[in-house]
């Protein structure tokens, strides 16, 4: 079953107030974090992660109980999914959040037929909220509720402006940066990197080490909505199928297909 276009947009619009409430909740604990717990996989988690997850999962279930919800904080028993699915990262960039930096986001993606189709990315410390309901339907909303539509991304002749992970910059990514000769490289946390590409403020984001579907699904949907691309490091289509697990082997996110495929060709030639 595929969610019709209007219903998809209505779902995203209806979730915006809950995402803002989650952002308010996170901000009440930002810089005043109590206990930091450690998950079995070694990653940190705070009370804010858990509370935001609860709030957002409840909002999704109340909106449409027939759409399964997968959150980073309830992923031990992922739902069996044969249709649309919500994927939530209640605080993407928990390490940034714990460190008191601004680069953390709240993410919800709606996945249809294993492809992210709609999403919300909210960076509360930056007062920037991005959302999309499909191709050509992407918007940014500021802290005052002023909304503007994001323009389709266009090819540029300038050297690419690249954003990279502050916490996961591996050797293959360093080699790729050397080959692409970027005009700038900006380390950031969270899905804010995807949002900056969608807003036309960056051109390329490589992640060549494994990551989880909730880390990139919302960003994938947002970039696709402005006609950018998110591909596997080998240049093939990136799909999100829980039968293959919750982890993906990396991606290249780009304002243009040409840049993404050029990067994939470089990655394919690496010996590392």
C-alpha positions as CSV (number, residue, x, y, z in Angstrom):
1,X,0.0,0.0,0.0
2,X,1.3,3.5,-0.9
3,X,0.1,6.6,1.0
4,X,-1.6,8.9,-1.5
5,X,0.2,12.2,-2.1
6,X,-2.3,14.4,-0.3
7,X,-2.4,12.0,2.7
8,X,1.4,12.0,2.8
9,X,1.5,15.8,3.1
10,X,-1.3,15.8,5.6
11,X,0.6,13.4,7.8
12,X,3.7,15.6,7.8
13,X,1.8,18.8,8.4
14,X,-0.1,17.1,11.3
15,X,3.2,16.0,12.9
16,X,4.9,19.5,12.8
17,X,3.5,20.6,16.2
18,X,4.7,17.4,17.9
19,X,8.1,17.8,16.4
20,X,8.3,21.3,17.7
21,X,7.2,20.1,21.2
22,X,10.0,17.5,21.1
23,X,12.4,20.3,20.2
24,X,11.2,22.3,23.2
25,X,11.6,19.3,25.4
26,X,15.1,18.7,24.2
27,X,16.0,22.4,24.7
28,X,14.9,22.2,28.3
29,X,17.7,19.6,28.9
30,X,20.3,21.0,26.5
31,X,23.4,22.0,28.4
32,X,21.9,20.8,31.7
33,X,22.0,17.1,30.9
34,X,21.9,14.7,33.9
35,X,22.9,11.1,33.6
36,X,24.3,9.9,30.3
37,X,23.6,6.2,29.8
38,X,25.3,3.8,27.5
39,X,23.4,1.4,25.2
40,X,24.5,-2.2,24.5
41,X,26.1,-1.0,21.2
42,X,28.2,1.6,23.2
43,X,26.4,4.7,22.0
44,X,25.2,7.3,24.5
45,X,21.6,8.0,25.3
46,X,20.0,10.6,27.6
47,X,16.6,11.1,29.2
48,X,15.8,13.6,26.5
49,X,16.3,10.9,23.7
50,X,13.9,8.6,25.5
51,X,11.3,11.3,26.3
52,X,11.3,12.7,22.8
53,X,11.0,9.2,21.3
54,X,7.9,8.6,23.5
55,X,6.3,11.9,22.5
56,X,6.9,11.3,18.8
57,X,5.9,7.6,18.7
58,X,2.7,8.5,20.5
59,X,2.0,11.3,18.0
60,X,2.5,9.0,15.0
61,X,0.4,6.3,16.5
62,X,-2.4,8.7,17.3
63,X,-2.3,10.1,13.8
64,X,-2.5,6.8,12.0
65,X,-2.3,3.6,14.1
66,X,-2.0,1.5,10.9
67,X,1.4,2.9,10.0
68,X,4.2,1.1,12.0
69,X,6.8,3.2,13.8
70,X,10.5,2.5,14.1
71,X,12.4,4.7,16.5
72,X,16.1,4.6,17.4
73,X,15.0,4.1,21.0
74,X,12.6,1.1,20.3
75,X,14.6,-0.7,17.6
76,X,15.3,-3.9,19.5
77,X,12.1,-5.3,18.1
78,X,11.5,-3.6,14.7
79,X,8.0,-3.9,13.3
80,X,7.2,-6.2,10.4
81,X,6.6,-3.7,7.6
82,X,4.8,-4.4,4.3
83,X,3.6,-0.9,3.6
84,X,4.4,2.7,4.8
85,X,6.5,3.1,7.9
86,X,7.5,6.1,10.1
87,X,11.2,6.1,11.1
88,X,12.2,8.4,14.0
89,X,15.5,9.6,15.3
90,X,14.3,11.6,18.4
91,X,17.7,13.3,18.8
92,X,20.1,12.8,15.9
93,X,23.5,13.9,17.1
94,X,23.3,12.8,20.7
95,X,27.0,13.4,21.1
96,X,26.6,17.0,19.9
97,X,23.6,17.4,22.3
98,X,25.6,16.1,25.3
99,X,28.6,18.3,24.4
100,X,26.3,21.4,24.4
101,X,26.7,22.0,20.6
102,X,23.8,23.2,18.4
103,X,24.1,20.6,15.7
104,X,21.5,18.1,16.8
105,X,18.2,17.4,15.1
106,X,14.8,15.7,15.5
107,X,14.0,13.5,12.5
108,X,10.9,11.8,11.2
109,X,10.7,10.1,7.8
110,X,7.8,8.4,6.1
111,X,9.1,5.5,4.1
112,X,7.0,4.1,1.2
113,X,8.1,1.0,-0.7
114,X,11.5,1.1,0.9
115,X,12.1,4.7,-0.2
116,X,11.9,7.8,2.0
117,X,9.0,9.8,0.6
118,X,8.4,12.6,3.2
119,X,10.1,13.9,6.2
120,X,10.7,16.5,9.0
121,X,14.1,17.6,10.2
122,X,14.1,20.1,13.1
123,X,17.2,21.8,14.5
124,X,15.8,23.5,17.6
125,X,19.0,25.2,18.7
126,X,19.3,26.8,15.2
127,X,15.5,27.6,15.0
128,X,15.3,25.9,11.6
129,X,12.7,23.4,10.7
130,X,12.6,21.6,7.3
131,X,9.9,19.4,5.9
132,X,8.8,17.8,2.7
133,X,5.8,15.9,1.3
134,X,7.3,14.7,-1.9
135,X,9.1,15.9,-5.0
136,X,8.8,19.7,-5.4
137,X,7.1,20.0,-1.9
138,X,10.0,21.0,0.4
139,X,9.9,23.9,2.9
140,X,11.8,25.6,5.6
141,X,10.0,27.2,8.6
142,X,11.7,29.6,11.0
143,X,11.1,30.0,14.7
144,X,8.3,32.5,14.0
145,X,6.4,30.1,11.8
146,X,7.4,31.9,8.6
147,X,7.6,29.4,5.8
148,X,9.4,29.4,2.5
149,X,9.5,26.8,-0.3
150,X,12.9,25.3,-1.1
151,X,14.0,25.7,-4.7
152,X,15.1,22.8,-6.8
153,X,18.8,22.2,-6.6
154,X,20.8,23.3,-9.6
155,X,24.2,22.3,-11.1
156,X,27.1,24.7,-10.3
157,X,30.5,25.1,-11.9
158,X,32.0,26.0,-8.6
159,X,34.1,23.6,-6.5
160,X,31.8,21.7,-4.2
161,X,31.0,22.9,-0.7
162,X,31.2,19.7,1.4
163,X,29.8,18.9,4.8
164,X,31.2,15.9,6.7
165,X,30.5,14.1,10.0
166,X,32.3,15.6,13.0
167,X,32.4,12.1,14.7
168,X,32.7,9.7,11.8
169,X,35.3,11.1,9.4
170,X,37.0,7.9,8.2
171,X,40.1,7.4,6.0
172,X,38.1,6.7,2.8
173,X,36.2,10.0,3.2
174,X,39.5,11.8,3.7
175,X,40.8,10.3,0.4
176,X,37.6,11.2,-1.4
177,X,37.9,14.8,-0.2
178,X,41.4,15.0,-1.6
179,X,40.2,13.9,-5.0
180,X,37.1,16.2,-5.2
181,X,39.2,19.3,-4.3
182,X,36.3,21.1,-2.4
183,X,36.1,24.8,-2.0
184,X,35.3,24.2,1.7
185,X,34.8,21.3,4.1
186,X,32.6,21.9,7.1
187,X,32.4,19.3,9.9
188,X,28.9,19.1,11.5
189,X,26.8,16.7,13.5
190,X,23.4,15.2,12.7
191,X,21.1,15.4,9.7
192,X,21.6,19.1,9.6
193,X,24.2,18.3,6.8
194,X,21.4,17.0,4.6
195,X,19.3,20.1,5.3
196,X,22.0,22.4,4.3
197,X,22.3,20.7,1.0
198,X,18.5,20.9,0.5
199,X,18.6,24.6,1.4
200,X,21.4,25.3,-1.2
201,X,24.0,26.0,1.5
202,X,26.2,23.0,0.7
203,X,26.7,20.6,-2.2
204,X,27.9,17.3,-1.0
205,X,27.9,15.0,2.1
206,X,29.7,11.7,2.0
207,X,29.3,9.0,4.7
208,X,31.4,6.0,3.7
209,X,31.2,4.1,7.0
210,X,28.1,2.2,8.2
211,X,25.2,4.1,9.7
212,X,21.6,3.4,10.7
213,X,18.4,4.0,8.6
214,X,17.1,6.6,11.1
215,X,20.3,8.6,10.7
216,X,19.7,9.3,7.0
217,X,16.1,8.5,5.9
218,X,14.7,12.0,6.7
219,X,17.6,13.7,5.0
220,X,17.3,11.4,2.0
221,X,13.6,12.4,1.6
222,X,14.4,16.1,2.0
223,X,17.2,16.1,-0.6
224,X,15.1,14.1,-3.1
225,X,12.3,16.6,-2.7
226,X,14.5,19.3,-4.1
227,X,15.8,17.0,-6.9
228,X,19.1,16.2,-5.3
229,X,20.2,12.6,-4.8
230,X,21.3,10.2,-2.0
231,X,23.0,7.1,-3.4
232,X,24.9,4.1,-2.0
233,X,28.7,4.7,-2.2
234,X,28.8,2.5,-5.3
235,X,26.4,4.8,-7.0
236,X,23.4,2.5,-6.9
237,X,20.0,3.4,-5.5
238,X,19.8,3.4,-1.7
239,X,16.8,1.5,-0.3
240,X,15.6,1.0,3.3
241,X,14.3,-2.6,3.8
242,X,14.2,-4.0,7.3
243,X,14.6,-7.5,5.9
244,X,18.2,-6.4,5.2
245,X,18.6,-5.0,8.8
246,X,18.6,-1.5,10.2
247,X,22.1,-0.7,9.1
248,X,23.2,0.7,5.7
249,X,26.8,0.7,4.4
250,X,27.1,4.4,3.9
251,X,25.9,6.9,1.2
252,X,26.8,9.9,-0.9
253,X,24.3,12.8,-0.7
254,X,24.6,15.4,-3.4
255,X,22.9,18.4,-4.9
256,X,23.5,16.8,-8.3
257,X,23.5,13.3,-9.8
258,X,26.8,14.1,-11.6
259,X,28.7,14.9,-8.4
260,X,27.3,11.8,-6.6
261,X,28.3,9.5,-9.5
262,X,31.7,11.1,-9.8
263,X,32.3,10.5,-6.1
264,X,31.0,6.9,-6.4
265,X,33.5,6.3,-9.2
266,X,36.4,7.6,-7.0
267,X,35.2,5.4,-4.1
268,X,35.1,2.4,-6.4
269,X,38.8,3.0,-7.4
270,X,40.1,3.2,-3.8
271,X,42.3,0.5,-2.4
272,X,41.5,1.4,1.3
